[in-house]
Amino acid sequence: MSCDFTRTVLHGYLDGELDAARAAEFERHLENCRDCANALGAEESLRASLRRVSLYEQAPVALQPLPLPFGFPLGVGLPLPPRF
Ligand SMILES: [Zn+2]
């Protein structure tokens, strides 16, 4: 596995999308390549930072759901659930 190829599958590895053989090949490459190991560490650090930061903001009161016109299903006016 080359460094270029390792970089293309890095996100798939972190997302658990590689099959076992490909993941093992990826890990073997990291044992011998400091650059790719550093790239993985940087990506893991970035992902950890994003998990700590709340990216979901509550809508201002002016944008809170309004009473629905007669005949609308109740679910139409509800805010979407947070994505994180
Ligand atoms: Zn490498």
PDB file of the backbone (N, CA, C, O) and the ligand in Angstrom, with CONECT records:
HET     ZN  A 101       1
ATOM      1  N   MET A   1       0.862  -1.190   0.000  1.00  0.00           N
ATOM      2  CA  MET A   1       0.000   0.000   0.000  1.00  0.00           C
ATOM      3  C   MET A   1       0.897   1.239   0.000  1.00  0.00           C
ATOM      4  O   MET A   1       1.758   1.389   0.867  1.00  0.00           O
ATOM      5  N   SER A   2       0.694   2.104  -0.954  1.00  0.00           N
ATOM      6  CA  SER A   2       1.513   3.313  -1.059  1.00  0.00           C
ATOM      7  C   SER A   2       0.950   4.420  -0.163  1.00  0.00           C
ATOM      8  O   SER A   2      -0.193   4.351   0.289  1.00  0.00           O
ATOM      9  N   CYS A   3       1.768   5.431   0.079  1.00  0.00           N
ATOM     10  CA  CYS A   3       1.309   6.562   0.884  1.00  0.00           C
ATOM     11  C   CYS A   3       0.105   7.236   0.219  1.00  0.00           C
ATOM     12  O   CYS A   3      -0.855   7.600   0.898  1.00  0.00           O
ATOM     13  N   ASP A   4       0.155   7.402  -1.100  1.00  0.00           N
ATOM     14  CA  ASP A   4      -0.973   8.037  -1.792  1.00  0.00           C
ATOM     15  C   ASP A   4      -2.257   7.246  -1.572  1.00  0.00           C
ATOM     16  O   ASP A   4      -3.311   7.818  -1.293  1.00  0.00           O
ATOM     17  N   PHE A   5      -2.155   5.915  -1.703  1.00  0.00           N
ATOM     18  CA  PHE A   5      -3.346   5.097  -1.522  1.00  0.00           C
ATOM     19  C   PHE A   5      -3.803   5.127  -0.064  1.00  0.00           C
ATOM     20  O   PHE A   5      -5.000   5.176   0.221  1.00  0.00           O
ATOM     21  N   THR A   6      -2.835   5.097   0.855  1.00  0.00           N
ATOM     22  CA  THR A   6      -3.187   5.146   2.278  1.00  0.00           C
ATOM     23  C   THR A   6      -3.992   6.397   2.592  1.00  0.00           C
ATOM     24  O   THR A   6      -4.960   6.350   3.351  1.00  0.00           O
ATOM     25  N   ARG A   7      -3.580   7.527   1.997  1.00  0.00           N
ATOM     26  CA  ARG A   7      -4.306   8.779   2.264  1.00  0.00           C
ATOM     27  C   ARG A   7      -5.729   8.721   1.708  1.00  0.00           C
ATOM     28  O   ARG A   7      -6.634   9.348   2.259  1.00  0.00           O
ATOM     29  N   THR A   8      -5.931   7.975   0.626  1.00  0.00           N
ATOM     30  CA  THR A   8      -7.283   7.916   0.054  1.00  0.00           C
ATOM     31  C   THR A   8      -8.215   7.036   0.892  1.00  0.00           C
ATOM     32  O   THR A   8      -9.431   7.220   0.848  1.00  0.00           O
ATOM     33  N   VAL A   9      -7.671   6.095   1.644  1.00  0.00           N
ATOM     34  CA  VAL A   9      -8.540   5.210   2.431  1.00  0.00           C
ATOM     35  C   VAL A   9      -8.569   5.597   3.907  1.00  0.00           C
ATOM     36  O   VAL A   9      -9.237   4.942   4.708  1.00  0.00           O
ATOM     37  N   LEU A  10      -7.847   6.664   4.273  1.00  0.00           N
ATOM     38  CA  LEU A  10      -7.757   7.061   5.680  1.00  0.00           C
ATOM     39  C   LEU A  10      -9.139   7.324   6.290  1.00  0.00           C
ATOM     40  O   LEU A  10      -9.436   6.860   7.390  1.00  0.00           O
ATOM     41  N   HIS A  11      -9.970   8.065   5.572  1.00  0.00           N
ATOM     42  CA  HIS A  11     -11.294   8.375   6.125  1.00  0.00           C
ATOM     43  C   HIS A  11     -12.161   7.120   6.213  1.00  0.00           C
ATOM     44  O   HIS A  11     -12.933   6.949   7.157  1.00  0.00           O
ATOM     45  N   GLY A  12     -12.025   6.258   5.228  1.00  0.00           N
ATOM     46  CA  GLY A  12     -12.761   5.001   5.274  1.00  0.00           C
ATOM     47  C   GLY A  12     -12.335   4.154   6.460  1.00  0.00           C
ATOM     48  O   GLY A  12     -13.162   3.495   7.090  1.00  0.00           O
ATOM     49  N   TYR A  13     -11.030   4.172   6.765  1.00  0.00           N
ATOM     50  CA  TYR A  13     -10.529   3.430   7.927  1.00  0.00           C
ATOM     51  C   TYR A  13     -11.140   3.984   9.217  1.00  0.00           C
ATOM     52  O   TYR A  13     -11.619   3.228  10.061  1.00  0.00           O
ATOM     53  N   LEU A  14     -11.116   5.311   9.357  1.00  0.00           N
ATOM     54  CA  LEU A  14     -11.657   5.923  10.570  1.00  0.00           C
ATOM     55  C   LEU A  14     -13.158   5.687  10.703  1.00  0.00           C
ATOM     56  O   LEU A  14     -13.683   5.601  11.814  1.00  0.00           O
ATOM     57  N   ASP A  15     -13.838   5.582   9.577  1.00  0.00           N
ATOM     58  CA  ASP A  15     -15.285   5.361   9.605  1.00  0.00           C
ATOM     59  C   ASP A  15     -15.649   3.890   9.690  1.00  0.00           C
ATOM     60  O   ASP A  15     -16.831   3.544   9.700  1.00  0.00           O
ATOM     61  N   GLY A  16     -14.633   3.006   9.752  1.00  0.00           N
ATOM     62  CA  GLY A  16     -14.893   1.577   9.852  1.00  0.00           C
ATOM     63  C   GLY A  16     -15.454   0.986   8.572  1.00  0.00           C
ATOM     64  O   GLY A  16     -16.191   0.000   8.601  1.00  0.00           O
ATOM     65  N   GLU A  17     -15.103   1.593   7.452  1.00  0.00           N
ATOM     66  CA  GLU A  17     -15.675   1.151   6.180  1.00  0.00           C
ATOM     67  C   GLU A  17     -14.770   0.206   5.396  1.00  0.00           C
ATOM     68  O   GLU A  17     -15.172  -0.309   4.353  1.00  0.00           O
ATOM     69  N   LEU A  18     -13.545  -0.028   5.888  1.00  0.00           N
ATOM     70  CA  LEU A  18     -12.640  -0.933   5.176  1.00  0.00           C
ATOM     71  C   LEU A  18     -12.913  -2.365   5.608  1.00  0.00           C
ATOM     72  O   LEU A  18     -13.276  -2.625   6.756  1.00  0.00           O
ATOM     73  N   ASP A  19     -12.733  -3.295   4.666  1.00  0.00           N
ATOM     74  CA  ASP A  19     -12.847  -4.695   5.068  1.00  0.00           C
ATOM     75  C   ASP A  19     -11.614  -5.059   5.903  1.00  0.00           C
ATOM     76  O   ASP A  19     -10.640  -4.308   5.943  1.00  0.00           O
ATOM     77  N   ALA A  20     -11.669  -6.215   6.565  1.00  0.00           N
ATOM     78  CA  ALA A  20     -10.623  -6.585   7.527  1.00  0.00           C
ATOM     79  C   ALA A  20      -9.248  -6.643   6.873  1.00  0.00           C
ATOM     80  O   ALA A  20      -8.264  -6.194   7.460  1.00  0.00           O
ATOM     81  N   ALA A  21      -9.172  -7.188   5.672  1.00  0.00           N
ATOM     82  CA  ALA A  21      -7.875  -7.318   4.999  1.00  0.00           C
ATOM     83  C   ALA A  21      -7.310  -5.945   4.665  1.00  0.00           C
ATOM     84  O   ALA A  21      -6.122  -5.695   4.867  1.00  0.00           O
ATOM     85  N   ARG A  22      -8.142  -5.070   4.163  1.00  0.00           N
ATOM     86  CA  ARG A  22      -7.687  -3.727   3.788  1.00  0.00           C
ATOM     87  C   ARG A  22      -7.298  -2.928   5.041  1.00  0.00           C
ATOM     88  O   ARG A  22      -6.314  -2.189   5.019  1.00  0.00           O
ATOM     89  N   ALA A  23      -8.061  -3.072   6.130  1.00  0.00           N
ATOM     90  CA  ALA A  23      -7.735  -2.368   7.372  1.00  0.00           C
ATOM     91  C   ALA A  23      -6.397  -2.853   7.925  1.00  0.00           C
ATOM     92  O   ALA A  23      -5.594  -2.050   8.401  1.00  0.00           O
ATOM     93  N   ALA A  24      -6.154  -4.168   7.865  1.00  0.00           N
ATOM     94  CA  ALA A  24      -4.882  -4.715   8.350  1.00  0.00           C
ATOM     95  C   ALA A  24      -3.719  -4.209   7.501  1.00  0.00           C
ATOM     96  O   ALA A  24      -2.644  -3.908   8.021  1.00  0.00           O
ATOM     97  N   GLU A  25      -3.944  -4.118   6.199  1.00  0.00           N
ATOM     98  CA  GLU A  25      -2.914  -3.603   5.296  1.00  0.00           C
ATOM     99  C   GLU A  25      -2.622  -2.127   5.624  1.00  0.00           C
ATOM    100  O   GLU A  25      -1.470  -1.694   5.630  1.00  0.00           O
ATOM    101  N   PHE A  26      -3.665  -1.390   5.888  1.00  0.00           N
ATOM    102  CA  PHE A  26      -3.533   0.030   6.269  1.00  0.00           C
ATOM    103  C   PHE A  26      -2.696   0.145   7.545  1.00  0.00           C
ATOM    104  O   PHE A  26      -1.773   0.956   7.617  1.00  0.00           O
ATOM    105  N   GLU A  27      -3.024  -0.673   8.551  1.00  0.00           N
ATOM    106  CA  GLU A  27      -2.315  -0.609   9.830  1.00  0.00           C
ATOM    107  C   GLU A  27      -0.852  -1.027   9.682  1.00  0.00           C
ATOM    108  O   GLU A  27       0.024  -0.460  10.336  1.00  0.00           O
ATOM    109  N   ARG A  28      -0.582  -2.016   8.826  1.00  0.00           N
ATOM    110  CA  ARG A  28       0.811  -2.417   8.580  1.00  0.00           C
ATOM    111  C   ARG A  28       1.604  -1.268   7.971  1.00  0.00           C
ATOM    112  O   ARG A  28       2.765  -1.045   8.314  1.00  0.00           O
ATOM    113  N   HIS A  29       0.957  -0.545   7.063  1.00  0.00           N
ATOM    114  CA  HIS A  29       1.642   0.601   6.449  1.00  0.00           C
ATOM    115  C   HIS A  29       1.974   1.641   7.514  1.00  0.00           C
ATOM    116  O   HIS A  29       3.065   2.211   7.507  1.00  0.00           O
ATOM    117  N   LEU A  30       1.036   1.891   8.431  1.00  0.00           N
ATOM    118  CA  LEU A  30       1.262   2.917   9.458  1.00  0.00           C
ATOM    119  C   LEU A  30       2.418   2.551  10.385  1.00  0.00           C
ATOM    120  O   LEU A  30       3.109   3.430  10.901  1.00  0.00           O
ATOM    121  N   GLU A  31       2.628   1.240  10.595  1.00  0.00           N
ATOM    122  CA  GLU A  31       3.721   0.815  11.474  1.00  0.00           C
ATOM    123  C   GLU A  31       5.080   1.230  10.914  1.00  0.00           C
ATOM    124  O   GLU A  31       6.044   1.401  11.661  1.00  0.00           O
ATOM    125  N   ASN A  32       5.144   1.388   9.601  1.00  0.00           N
ATOM    126  CA  ASN A  32       6.420   1.686   8.959  1.00  0.00           C
ATOM    127  C   ASN A  32       6.482   3.068   8.326  1.00  0.00           C
ATOM    128  O   ASN A  32       7.486   3.416   7.705  1.00  0.00           O
ATOM    129  N   CYS A  33       5.437   3.852   8.472  1.00  0.00           N
ATOM    130  CA  CYS A  33       5.401   5.160   7.806  1.00  0.00           C
ATOM    131  C   CYS A  33       4.933   6.234   8.788  1.00  0.00           C
ATOM    132  O   CYS A  33       3.750   6.337   9.112  1.00  0.00           O
ATOM    133  N   ARG A  34       5.881   7.013   9.240  1.00  0.00           N
ATOM    134  CA  ARG A  34       5.568   8.045  10.229  1.00  0.00           C
ATOM    135  C   ARG A  34       4.647   9.123   9.629  1.00  0.00           C
ATOM    136  O   ARG A  34       3.771   9.639  10.322  1.00  0.00           O
ATOM    137  N   ASP A  35       4.840   9.459   8.363  1.00  0.00           N
ATOM    138  CA  ASP A  35       4.017  10.502   7.732  1.00  0.00           C
ATOM    139  C   ASP A  35       2.538  10.123   7.743  1.00  0.00           C
ATOM    140  O   ASP A  35       1.687  10.938   8.097  1.00  0.00           O
ATOM    141  N   CYS A  36       2.237   8.894   7.356  1.00  0.00           N
ATOM    142  CA  CYS A  36       0.835   8.459   7.321  1.00  0.00           C
ATOM    143  C   CYS A  36       0.282   8.300   8.737  1.00  0.00           C
ATOM    144  O   CYS A  36      -0.888   8.593   8.981  1.00  0.00           O
ATOM    145  N   ALA A  37       1.120   7.837   9.677  1.00  0.00           N
ATOM    146  CA  ALA A  37       0.675   7.735  11.063  1.00  0.00           C
ATOM    147  C   ALA A  37       0.342   9.124  11.605  1.00  0.00           C
ATOM    148  O   ALA A  37      -0.635   9.295  12.334  1.00  0.00           O
ATOM    149  N   ASN A  38       1.163  10.117  11.242  1.00  0.00           N
ATOM    150  CA  ASN A  38       0.884  11.493  11.669  1.00  0.00           C
ATOM    151  C   ASN A  38      -0.397  12.014  11.032  1.00  0.00           C
ATOM    152  O   ASN A  38      -1.171  12.717  11.681  1.00  0.00           O
ATOM    153  N   ALA A  39      -0.627  11.671   9.761  1.00  0.00           N
ATOM    154  CA  ALA A  39      -1.851  12.103   9.075  1.00  0.00           C
ATOM    155  C   ALA A  39      -3.077  11.508   9.764  1.00  0.00           C
ATOM    156  O   ALA A  39      -4.088  12.188   9.937  1.00  0.00           O
ATOM    157  N   LEU A  40      -2.985  10.236  10.157  1.00  0.00           N
ATOM    158  CA  LEU A  40      -4.094   9.598  10.866  1.00  0.00           C
ATOM    159  C   LEU A  40      -4.323  10.285  12.210  1.00  0.00           C
ATOM    160  O   LEU A  40      -5.461  10.556  12.593  1.00  0.00           O
ATOM    161  N   GLY A  41      -3.222  10.565  12.925  1.00  0.00           N
ATOM    162  CA  GLY A  41      -3.339  11.235  14.220  1.00  0.00           C
ATOM    163  C   GLY A  41      -3.976  12.606  14.092  1.00  0.00           C
ATOM    164  O   GLY A  41      -4.802  12.992  14.918  1.00  0.00           O
ATOM    165  N   ALA A  42      -3.593  13.343  13.056  1.00  0.00           N
ATOM    166  CA  ALA A  42      -4.159  14.680  12.847  1.00  0.00           C
ATOM    167  C   ALA A  42      -5.648  14.594  12.564  1.00  0.00           C
ATOM    168  O   ALA A  42      -6.423  15.404  13.072  1.00  0.00           O
ATOM    169  N   GLU A  43      -6.054  13.626  11.763  1.00  0.00           N
ATOM    170  CA  GLU A  43      -7.469  13.464  11.437  1.00  0.00           C
ATOM    171  C   GLU A  43      -8.263  13.048  12.673  1.00  0.00           C
ATOM    172  O   GLU A  43      -9.372  13.535  12.896  1.00  0.00           O
ATOM    173  N   GLU A  44      -7.695  12.146  13.476  1.00  0.00           N
ATOM    174  CA  GLU A  44      -8.375  11.735  14.712  1.00  0.00           C
ATOM    175  C   GLU A  44      -8.521  12.918  15.654  1.00  0.00           C
ATOM    176  O   GLU A  44      -9.560  13.079  16.293  1.00  0.00           O
ATOM    177  N   SER A  45      -7.489  13.745  15.744  1.00  0.00           N
ATOM    178  CA  SER A  45      -7.534  14.914  16.610  1.00  0.00           C
ATOM    179  C   SER A  45      -8.604  15.896  16.144  1.00  0.00           C
ATOM    180  O   SER A  45      -9.345  16.450  16.956  1.00  0.00           O
ATOM    181  N   LEU A  46      -8.679  16.109  14.830  1.00  0.00           N
ATOM    182  CA  LEU A  46      -9.700  16.996  14.274  1.00  0.00           C
ATOM    183  C   LEU A  46     -11.100  16.474  14.578  1.00  0.00           C
ATOM    184  O   LEU A  46     -11.983  17.230  14.982  1.00  0.00           O
ATOM    185  N   ARG A  47     -11.291  15.178  14.380  1.00  0.00           N
ATOM    186  CA  ARG A  47     -12.618  14.599  14.641  1.00  0.00           C
ATOM    187  C   ARG A  47     -12.996  14.718  16.114  1.00  0.00           C
ATOM    188  O   ARG A  47     -14.151  14.981  16.447  1.00  0.00           O
ATOM    189  N   ALA A  48     -12.008  14.520  17.001  1.00  0.00           N
ATOM    190  CA  ALA A  48     -12.280  14.640  18.434  1.00  0.00           C
ATOM    191  C   ALA A  48     -12.670  16.073  18.779  1.00  0.00           C
ATOM    192  O   ALA A  48     -13.573  16.298  19.585  1.00  0.00           O
ATOM    193  N   SER A  49     -11.983  17.050  18.165  1.00  0.00           N
ATOM    194  CA  SER A  49     -12.309  18.456  18.412  1.00  0.00           C
ATOM    195  C   SER A  49     -13.723  18.774  17.960  1.00  0.00           C
ATOM    196  O   SER A  49     -14.459  19.476  18.653  1.00  0.00           O
ATOM    197  N   LEU A  50     -14.102  18.260  16.798  1.00  0.00           N
ATOM    198  CA  LEU A  50     -15.445  18.527  16.283  1.00  0.00           C
ATOM    199  C   LEU A  50     -16.522  17.903  17.162  1.00  0.00           C
ATOM    200  O   LEU A  50     -17.613  18.456  17.299  1.00  0.00           O
ATOM    201  N   ARG A  51     -16.212  16.741  17.762  1.00  0.00           N
ATOM    202  CA  ARG A  51     -17.196  16.108  18.647  1.00  0.00           C
ATOM    203  C   ARG A  51     -17.399  16.926  19.914  1.00  0.00           C
ATOM    204  O   ARG A  51     -18.496  16.949  20.472  1.00  0.00           O
ATOM    205  N   ARG A  52     -16.329  17.609  20.377  1.00  0.00           N
ATOM    206  CA  ARG A  52     -16.427  18.382  21.623  1.00  0.00           C
ATOM    207  C   ARG A  52     -17.197  19.684  21.427  1.00  0.00           C
ATOM    208  O   ARG A  52     -17.808  20.189  22.370  1.00  0.00           O
ATOM    209  N   VAL A  53     -17.174  20.234  20.208  1.00  0.00           N
ATOM    210  CA  VAL A  53     -17.822  21.505  19.939  1.00  0.00           C
ATOM    211  C   VAL A  53     -19.276  21.247  19.559  1.00  0.00           C
ATOM    212  O   VAL A  53     -19.568  20.402  18.713  1.00  0.00           O
ATOM    213  N   SER A  54     -20.162  21.967  20.177  1.00  0.00           N
ATOM    214  CA  SER A  54     -21.567  21.823  19.819  1.00  0.00           C
ATOM    215  C   SER A  54     -21.846  22.662  18.578  1.00  0.00           C
ATOM    216  O   SER A  54     -21.755  23.889  18.617  1.00  0.00           O
ATOM    217  N   LEU A  55     -22.183  22.003  17.492  1.00  0.00           N
ATOM    218  CA  LEU A  55     -22.455  22.719  16.250  1.00  0.00           C
ATOM    219  C   LEU A  55     -23.953  22.967  16.068  1.00  0.00           C
ATOM    220  O   LEU A  55     -24.378  23.539  15.065  1.00  0.00           O
ATOM    221  N   TYR A  56     -24.743  22.533  17.044  1.00  0.00           N
ATOM    222  CA  TYR A  56     -26.183  22.691  16.940  1.00  0.00           C
ATOM    223  C   TYR A  56     -26.599  23.916  17.728  1.00  0.00           C
ATOM    224  O   TYR A  56     -26.278  24.042  18.909  1.00  0.00           O
ATOM    225  N   GLU A  57     -27.313  24.820  17.075  1.00  0.00           N
ATOM    226  CA  GLU A  57     -27.799  26.008  17.759  1.00  0.00           C
ATOM    227  C   GLU A  57     -29.319  25.980  17.772  1.00  0.00           C
ATOM    228  O   GLU A  57     -29.970  25.595  16.800  1.00  0.00           O
ATOM    229  N   GLN A  58     -29.857  26.399  18.901  1.00  0.00           N
ATOM    230  CA  GLN A  58     -31.304  26.495  19.030  1.00  0.00           C
ATOM    231  C   GLN A  58     -31.806  27.661  18.190  1.00  0.00           C
ATOM    232  O   GLN A  58     -31.186  28.724  18.177  1.00  0.00           O
ATOM    233  N   ALA A  59     -32.900  27.482  17.502  1.00  0.00           N
ATOM    234  CA  ALA A  59     -33.471  28.560  16.692  1.00  0.00           C
ATOM    235  C   ALA A  59     -33.953  29.680  17.602  1.00  0.00           C
ATOM    236  O   ALA A  59     -34.473  29.424  18.688  1.00  0.00           O
ATOM    237  N   PRO A  60     -33.779  30.935  17.155  1.00  0.00           N
ATOM    238  CA  PRO A  60     -34.317  32.058  17.938  1.00  0.00           C
ATOM    239  C   PRO A  60     -35.829  31.928  18.081  1.00  0.00           C
ATOM    240  O   PRO A  60     -36.497  31.270  17.284  1.00  0.00           O
ATOM    241  N   VAL A  61     -36.344  32.574  19.117  1.00  0.00           N
ATOM    242  CA  VAL A  61     -37.778  32.464  19.405  1.00  0.00           C
ATOM    243  C   VAL A  61     -38.605  32.855  18.184  1.00  0.00           C
ATOM    244  O   VAL A  61     -39.657  32.271  17.925  1.00  0.00           O
ATOM    245  N   ALA A  62     -38.119  33.857  17.429  1.00  0.00           N
ATOM    246  CA  ALA A  62     -38.874  34.320  16.264  1.00  0.00           C
ATOM    247  C   ALA A  62     -39.045  33.215  15.223  1.00  0.00           C
ATOM    248  O   ALA A  62     -39.953  33.270  14.393  1.00  0.00           O
ATOM    249  N   LEU A  63     -38.172  32.219  15.273  1.00  0.00           N
ATOM    250  CA  LEU A  63     -38.255  31.126  14.297  1.00  0.00           C
ATOM    251  C   LEU A  63     -38.825  29.841  14.894  1.00  0.00           C
ATOM    252  O   LEU A  63     -38.854  28.809  14.223  1.00  0.00           O
ATOM    253  N   GLN A  64     -39.277  29.893  16.143  1.00  0.00           N
ATOM    254  CA  GLN A  64     -39.879  28.709  16.762  1.00  0.00           C
ATOM    255  C   GLN A  64     -41.178  28.371  16.024  1.00  0.00           C
ATOM    256  O   GLN A  64     -41.769  29.234  15.376  1.00  0.00           O
ATOM    257  N   PRO A  65     -41.610  27.144  16.121  1.00  0.00           N
ATOM    258  CA  PRO A  65     -42.818  26.748  15.382  1.00  0.00           C
ATOM    259  C   PRO A  65     -44.035  27.597  15.746  1.00  0.00           C
ATOM    260  O   PRO A  65     -44.267  27.930  16.908  1.00  0.00           O
ATOM    261  N   LEU A  66     -44.783  27.924  14.733  1.00  0.00           N
ATOM    262  CA  LEU A  66     -46.021  28.676  14.918  1.00  0.00           C
ATOM    263  C   LEU A  66     -47.189  27.693  14.955  1.00  0.00           C
ATOM    264  O   LEU A  66     -47.065  26.558  14.495  1.00  0.00           O
ATOM    265  N   PRO A  67     -48.316  28.128  15.501  1.00  0.00           N
ATOM    266  CA  PRO A  67     -49.489  27.258  15.438  1.00  0.00           C
ATOM    267  C   PRO A  67     -49.814  26.941  13.976  1.00  0.00           C
ATOM    268  O   PRO A  67     -49.771  27.813  13.108  1.00  0.00           O
ATOM    269  N   LEU A  68     -50.136  25.691  13.734  1.00  0.00           N
ATOM    270  CA  LEU A  68     -50.412  25.265  12.356  1.00  0.00           C
ATOM    271  C   LEU A  68     -51.841  25.594  11.965  1.00  0.00           C
ATOM    272  O   LEU A  68     -52.744  25.584  12.801  1.00  0.00           O
ATOM    273  N   PRO A  69     -52.035  25.882  10.696  1.00  0.00           N
ATOM    274  CA  PRO A  69     -53.405  26.065  10.208  1.00  0.00           C
ATOM    275  C   PRO A  69     -54.217  24.785  10.413  1.00  0.00           C
ATOM    276  O   PRO A  69     -53.649  23.695  10.476  1.00  0.00           O
ATOM    277  N   PHE A  70     -55.478  24.908  10.511  1.00  0.00           N
ATOM    278  CA  PHE A  70     -56.359  23.769  10.719  1.00  0.00           C
ATOM    279  C   PHE A  70     -56.143  22.724   9.632  1.00  0.00           C
ATOM    280  O   PHE A  70     -56.065  23.052   8.448  1.00  0.00           O
ATOM    281  N   GLY A  71     -56.047  21.471  10.045  1.00  0.00           N
ATOM    282  CA  GLY A  71     -55.939  20.383   9.089  1.00  0.00           C
ATOM    283  C   GLY A  71     -54.519  19.921   8.806  1.00  0.00           C
ATOM    284  O   GLY A  71     -54.339  18.885   8.166  1.00  0.00           O
ATOM    285  N   PHE A  72     -53.478  20.668   9.270  1.00  0.00           N
ATOM    286  CA  PHE A  72     -52.098  20.231   9.049  1.00  0.00           C
ATOM    287  C   PHE A  72     -51.738  19.150  10.071  1.00  0.00           C
ATOM    288  O   PHE A  72     -52.134  19.257  11.231  1.00  0.00           O
ATOM    289  N   PRO A  73     -50.989  18.100   9.665  1.00  0.00           N
ATOM    290  CA  PRO A  73     -50.533  17.105  10.640  1.00  0.00           C
ATOM    291  C   PRO A  73     -49.591  17.755  11.655  1.00  0.00           C
ATOM    292  O   PRO A  73     -48.826  18.651  11.298  1.00  0.00           O
ATOM    293  N   LEU A  74     -49.637  17.319  12.899  1.00  0.00           N
ATOM    294  CA  LEU A  74     -48.843  17.945  13.958  1.00  0.00           C
ATOM    295  C   LEU A  74     -47.348  17.920  13.666  1.00  0.00           C
ATOM    296  O   LEU A  74     -46.651  18.885  13.979  1.00  0.00           O
ATOM    297  N   GLY A  75     -46.837  16.844  13.074  1.00  0.00           N
ATOM    298  CA  GLY A  75     -45.400  16.706  12.852  1.00  0.00           C
ATOM    299  C   GLY A  75     -44.828  17.760  11.910  1.00  0.00           C
ATOM    300  O   GLY A  75     -43.621  18.004  11.928  1.00  0.00           O
ATOM    301  N   VAL A  76     -45.637  18.369  11.115  1.00  0.00           N
ATOM    302  CA  VAL A  76     -45.141  19.353  10.130  1.00  0.00           C
ATOM    303  C   VAL A  76     -44.478  20.542  10.810  1.00  0.00           C
ATOM    304  O   VAL A  76     -43.511  21.092  10.282  1.00  0.00           O
ATOM    305  N   GLY A  77     -44.972  20.940  11.953  1.00  0.00           N
ATOM    306  CA  GLY A  77     -44.451  22.151  12.596  1.00  0.00           C
ATOM    307  C   GLY A  77     -43.343  21.906  13.589  1.00  0.00           C
ATOM    308  O   GLY A  77     -42.848  22.859  14.190  1.00  0.00           O
ATOM    309  N   LEU A  78     -42.930  20.659  13.788  1.00  0.00           N
ATOM    310  CA  LEU A  78     -41.911  20.375  14.791  1.00  0.00           C
ATOM    311  C   LEU A  78     -40.511  20.630  14.235  1.00  0.00           C
ATOM    312  O   LEU A  78     -40.246  20.397  13.056  1.00  0.00           O
ATOM    313  N   PRO A  79     -39.602  21.124  15.123  1.00  0.00           N
ATOM    314  CA  PRO A  79     -38.217  21.329  14.657  1.00  0.00           C
ATOM    315  C   PRO A  79     -37.567  19.971  14.360  1.00  0.00           C
ATOM    316  O   PRO A  79     -37.961  18.946  14.917  1.00  0.00           O
ATOM    317  N   LEU A  80     -36.577  19.984  13.481  1.00  0.00           N
ATOM    318  CA  LEU A  80     -35.852  18.755  13.173  1.00  0.00           C
ATOM    319  C   LEU A  80     -34.997  18.364  14.382  1.00  0.00           C
ATOM    320  O   LEU A  80     -34.549  19.242  15.120  1.00  0.00           O
ATOM    321  N   PRO A  81     -34.764  17.077  14.599  1.00  0.00           N
ATOM    322  CA  PRO A  81     -33.913  16.657  15.711  1.00  0.00           C
ATOM    323  C   PRO A  81     -32.462  17.052  15.430  1.00  0.00           C
ATOM    324  O   PRO A  81     -32.064  17.179  14.272  1.00  0.00           O
ATOM    325  N   PRO A  82     -31.668  17.247  16.497  1.00  0.00           N
ATOM    326  CA  PRO A  82     -30.245  17.557  16.290  1.00  0.00           C
ATOM    327  C   PRO A  82     -29.579  16.433  15.507  1.00  0.00           C
ATOM    328  O   PRO A  82     -29.951  15.269  15.654  1.00  0.00           O
ATOM    329  N   ARG A  83     -28.600  16.774  14.678  1.00  0.00           N
ATOM    330  CA  ARG A  83     -27.936  15.776  13.854  1.00  0.00           C
ATOM    331  C   ARG A  83     -26.703  15.205  14.532  1.00  0.00           C
ATOM    332  O   ARG A  83     -26.096  14.276  14.000  1.00  0.00           O
ATOM    333  N   PHE A  84     -26.309  15.730  15.692  1.00  0.00           N
ATOM    334  CA  PHE A  84     -25.101  15.236  16.354  1.00  0.00           C
ATOM    335  C   PHE A  84     -25.437  14.719  17.732  1.00  0.00           C
ATOM    336  O   PHE A  84     -24.551  14.258  18.452  1.00  0.00           O
TER     337      PHE A  84
HETATM  338 ZN    ZN A 101       2.775   6.324   4.168  1.00  0.00          ZN2+
END
